[in-house]
Amino acid sequence: MIMALVMINGKIVDSTEATVSVWDRGYYFGDGVYEVIQSYAGKLWGVTPHFRRFERSLREIGIAFDMDRIKRWVNEAFAAAKMPDCVIYWQVTRGCELRSHTPGPDLQPQFFLYVKPAPNNTQWITQGISAITYPEIRWKRCDIKSLNLLPNVMAAKAAKDAGAHEALFVEADTIVEGSSSTYFAILGGTLVTRALDHQVLPSVTRQAVLALTEGLDIPVEERPVTIQEAYGADEAFVSSSGNEIRPIVNLDGHEISGGKPGQLTGRIVQAFLKHTRSGGSFDDLVRHTRFALLPADHSVEAGNLR
């Protein structure tokens, strides 16, 4: 296991000796939320939207935590890791207590963070990946970056068992998103991806891709893609913070784009690589985009779930 640095509640600890309480509600309930951010050339990328999304996730599940403290800890860990290109994962759980579905009133939230080297995505960018479809079995608040990822693990395992690299959740014959990614299809020269709602994660990389696509004068349509459209797509790809942009060249045995990354996908990938590797900021990229980073609130109390 390659790991540069681990932090627990603001203290950097030896990764081989790091421990958390067995009474942590994140351990037996998945009662918490997490975030992942990547750095390029010594700079954290998309800091503002990642913290905004994390703050929203905390708020949606009712955990109060000082965001200024989290920002300070993330920056301290990044500086201490001395890794110009890395991935930082952090999570906050509700706290520690004897197991009870109803949390106690005075819990102290627990913070955990680790830093690891950023993956080398060159192979997947140049060769593409294969994917399978998988039934949508997740809960109805996938807009929250929750620790409850068992359905995602099951889908990812099914993909690996099938010799594929990603699984795409499907509901009502339409693709929702990947087990750890946003799905995009290029249909007749138009980039199509599902609009933000309570069923998909408001991906930071998704907004970056859409902003880049605008700059390349590629039309964009936000709507669900049917399975049949996906099988016959001109091109397709998935995106996420850690894995960046990966072209899909095969879906359920259906060859996409002649079994190799497509031309428009290549333009988007190259624009993304040029922007991030040259030190371009996320804020500058999305400054004038019409695409939202976060969806409207979808609280159960507000009656927004359908």
C-alpha positions in Angstrom: 0.0 0.0 0.0 1.5 3.3 -1.1 0.5 6.1 1.1 2.4 9.3 1.8 0.5 10.8 4.7 -2.4 10.2 7.1 -4.1 12.7 9.3 -6.7 12.0 12.1 -8.5 14.9 13.7 -5.8 17.4 12.5 -2.8 15.3 13.6 -0.5 13.7 11.1 0.2 10.1 12.1 2.2 7.1 10.9 0.1 5.5 8.2 1.1 2.0 9.5 -0.1 2.8 13.0 -3.2 5.0 12.3 -6.3 3.9 14.2 -9.9 5.1 14.7 -12.4 4.1 17.3 -14.5 0.9 16.8 -17.4 3.0 18.1 -17.2 5.5 15.2 -20.6 5.7 13.5 -18.9 5.8 10.2 -17.7 2.2 10.9 -21.0 0.6 11.5 -23.5 3.0 9.8 -21.5 4.7 7.1 -22.7 7.8 9.0 -20.6 10.5 7.3 -19.5 12.1 4.1 -16.3 12.4 2.1 -14.5 14.4 -0.5 -11.6 13.8 -3.0 -9.4 16.5 -4.6 -6.5 16.3 -6.9 -3.4 18.5 -7.3 -1.5 19.4 -10.4 2.0 20.8 -10.4 1.9 21.7 -6.7 -1.6 23.3 -6.8 -4.8 21.9 -5.5 -7.4 22.0 -8.3 -11.0 23.0 -7.8 -10.6 23.9 -4.2 -13.6 26.1 -4.0 -16.2 23.7 -5.6 -14.8 20.7 -3.7 -15.2 22.5 -0.3 -18.6 23.8 -1.4 -19.8 20.3 -2.2 -18.4 18.9 1.0 -20.1 21.6 3.1 -23.4 20.8 1.3 -23.0 17.1 2.0 -22.4 17.8 5.7 -25.4 20.1 5.8 -27.7 17.6 4.1 -27.1 14.9 6.7 -27.0 17.3 9.6 -23.4 17.3 10.7 -22.0 20.6 12.0 -18.2 21.0 11.5 -16.0 24.1 11.2 -15.2 24.3 7.5 -12.3 26.7 8.1 -10.7 24.0 10.2 -11.1 21.4 7.5 -9.6 23.8 4.9 -6.7 24.4 7.2 -6.1 20.7 7.8 -6.3 19.8 4.1 -3.8 22.5 3.2 -1.5 21.5 6.1 -1.6 17.9 4.9 -0.9 18.8 1.3 2.1 20.9 2.3 3.4 18.2 4.6 3.1 15.5 1.9 5.4 17.4 -0.5 3.8 15.7 -3.5 3.0 18.1 -6.4 0.7 15.6 -8.1 -1.5 13.8 -5.6 -5.0 12.8 -4.6 -6.3 13.9 -1.2 -9.2 12.0 0.4 -10.9 13.2 3.6 -14.1 12.3 5.5 -16.1 13.4 8.5 -18.2 11.0 10.5 -20.9 12.0 13.0 -18.9 10.8 16.0 -18.4 7.8 18.3 -20.9 6.2 20.6 -22.4 2.8 21.4 -24.4 1.6 18.4 -27.8 3.2 18.1 -29.6 4.3 15.0 -30.6 7.6 16.7 -27.4 9.6 17.3 -26.8 11.2 20.7 -27.0 15.0 21.1 -23.3 15.7 22.0 -21.3 13.7 19.5 -17.9 15.1 18.3 -17.5 14.6 14.6 -14.4 12.7 13.5 -12.0 13.7 10.7 -9.8 11.4 8.7 -7.6 12.2 5.7 -5.0 10.6 3.6 -2.7 11.6 0.7 -1.6 9.3 -2.1 0.2 9.7 -5.4 -2.1 10.7 -8.3 -2.7 7.8 -10.8 -1.1 7.8 -14.2 -4.1 7.9 -16.6 -2.1 7.8 -19.8 -3.0 4.2 -20.7 -6.7 4.7 -20.2 -6.7 8.0 -22.1 -4.9 6.5 -25.1 -6.5 3.0 -25.2 -9.9 3.7 -23.6 -11.8 1.4 -21.2 -14.6 -1.1 -21.3 -17.8 -0.8 -19.2 -20.9 -2.8 -18.3 -24.4 -1.7 -17.3 -25.6 -2.6 -13.8 -29.1 -2.2 -12.2 -29.6 1.0 -10.2 -29.8 -0.3 -6.6 -28.5 2.8 -4.7 -30.4 5.1 -2.3 -32.3 8.2 -3.5 -29.7 10.8 -2.3 -26.8 10.2 -4.6 -26.2 13.9 -4.7 -24.8 13.5 -1.2 -21.2 12.3 -1.2 -22.0 9.7 1.5 -19.8 6.9 2.9 -22.6 4.5 2.0 -21.0 3.0 -1.1 -21.8 -0.7 -0.9 -23.9 -0.6 -4.1 -21.0 1.1 -5.9 -18.6 -1.5 -4.6 -20.9 -4.3 -5.8 -21.2 -2.7 -9.3 -17.4 -2.1 -9.5 -16.8 -5.7 -8.5 -19.2 -6.9 -11.2 -17.3 -4.8 -13.8 -14.0 -6.3 -12.7 -15.4 -9.8 -12.7 -16.5 -9.2 -16.3 -13.1 -8.0 -17.3 -14.3 -4.4 -17.6 -13.1 -1.1 -15.9 -16.4 0.6 -14.9 -20.0 -0.1 -14.3 -22.8 2.2 -15.4 -26.0 2.3 -13.2 -29.2 1.9 -15.3 -32.7 2.8 -14.3 -35.8 2.7 -16.5 -33.6 1.9 -19.5 -31.5 5.0 -19.1 -28.0 5.5 -17.8 -27.7 7.3 -14.5 -23.9 7.5 -13.8 -20.9 5.3 -13.2 -20.0 3.5 -10.0 -17.4 6.2 -9.4 -17.8 8.6 -12.4 -20.0 10.8 -14.5 -21.2 9.3 -17.9 -21.1 11.3 -21.2 -22.2 10.2 -24.7 -21.6 12.0 -28.0 -24.6 11.6 -30.2 -24.6 13.2 -33.6 -21.9 15.7 -32.6 -23.7 16.7 -29.3 -22.3 15.9 -25.9 -25.1 14.4 -23.8 -25.1 13.8 -20.0 -27.7 13.6 -17.3 -28.8 16.8 -15.7 -28.1 17.3 -12.0 -30.7 15.9 -9.6 -30.9 13.8 -6.4 -29.8 10.6 -8.4 -26.4 11.7 -9.4 -23.3 13.2 -7.7 -22.7 16.9 -8.6 -19.2 16.1 -10.0 -16.6 18.9 -10.0 -14.9 17.3 -13.0 -18.3 17.1 -14.8 -18.6 20.9 -14.6 -15.1 21.3 -15.9 -15.8 19.0 -18.8 -19.0 20.9 -19.7 -17.1 24.3 -19.5 -14.3 23.0 -21.7 -16.9 21.6 -24.2 -18.5 25.1 -24.4 -15.1 26.5 -25.2 -14.7 24.0 -28.0 -18.0 24.9 -29.5 -19.4 21.4 -29.0 -23.2 21.4 -28.4 -24.3 20.1 -25.0 -27.6 18.6 -23.9 -28.4 17.7 -20.3 -30.8 14.7 -20.4 -30.7 10.9 -19.7 -29.1 8.7 -22.3 -31.0 5.5 -23.1 -29.2 2.1 -23.2 -29.9 1.8 -26.9 -28.4 5.3 -27.5 -25.4 4.3 -25.4 -24.8 1.1 -27.4 -24.9 3.1 -30.6 -23.2 6.2 -29.4 -20.6 7.9 -31.7 -18.3 8.2 -28.7 -18.5 8.0 -24.9 -16.4 8.6 -21.8 -16.5 8.9 -18.0 -14.9 11.5 -15.7 -14.0 11.8 -12.1 -11.4 13.7 -10.0 -9.0 10.8 -9.5 -9.4 9.1 -12.9 -9.9 12.4 -14.9 -11.4 11.6 -18.4 -11.5 8.0 -19.7 -12.9 7.1 -23.1 -15.3 4.2 -23.3 -14.6 1.9 -26.3 -16.8 -1.0 -25.3 -20.1 -1.2 -23.4 -21.7 -4.6 -22.7 -19.8 -6.0 -25.6 -20.9 -3.2 -28.0 -18.0 -1.5 -29.6 -18.0 2.3 -29.3 -16.2 4.6 -31.7 -14.7 1.7 -33.6 -13.1 0.3 -30.4 -10.9 3.3 -29.9 -11.2 6.8 -28.3 -13.2 9.2 -30.5 -12.1 12.4 -32.1 -14.3 14.8 -30.1 -13.5 12.9 -26.9 -9.8 13.4 -27.7 -10.3 17.2 -28.1 -12.0 17.4 -24.7 -9.3 15.2 -23.1 -6.5 17.3 -24.6 -8.2 20.6 -23.5 -8.5 19.2 -20.0 -4.9 18.0 -19.9 -3.6 21.3 -21.3 -5.6 23.4 -18.8 -4.7 21.3 -15.7 -1.0 20.7 -16.5 -0.4 24.3 -17.4 -1.5 25.5 -14.0 -4.9 26.8 -15.2 -7.4 27.3 -12.4 -10.8 25.7 -12.1 -12.4 29.1 -11.2 -11.1 30.6 -14.4 -12.3 27.7 -16.5 -15.9 27.8 -15.2 -16.2 31.5 -14.6 -18.7 32.0 -17.5 -20.2 28.6 -17.9 -23.9 28.2 -17.8 -23.7 24.8 -16.1 -24.4 24.6 -12.4 -22.0 22.9 -9.9 -24.6 21.9 -7.4 -28.2 20.8 -7.8 -31.2 22.4 -6.1 -31.9 21.1 -2.6 -33.6 17.7 -2.6 -34.4 17.3 1.1 -37.0 14.7 2.0 -38.7 17.4 4.2 -39.0 19.7 1.1 -40.8 16.9 -0.7 -38.4 17.1 -3.6 -37.9 13.3 -4.0 -39.9 11.6 -6.6 
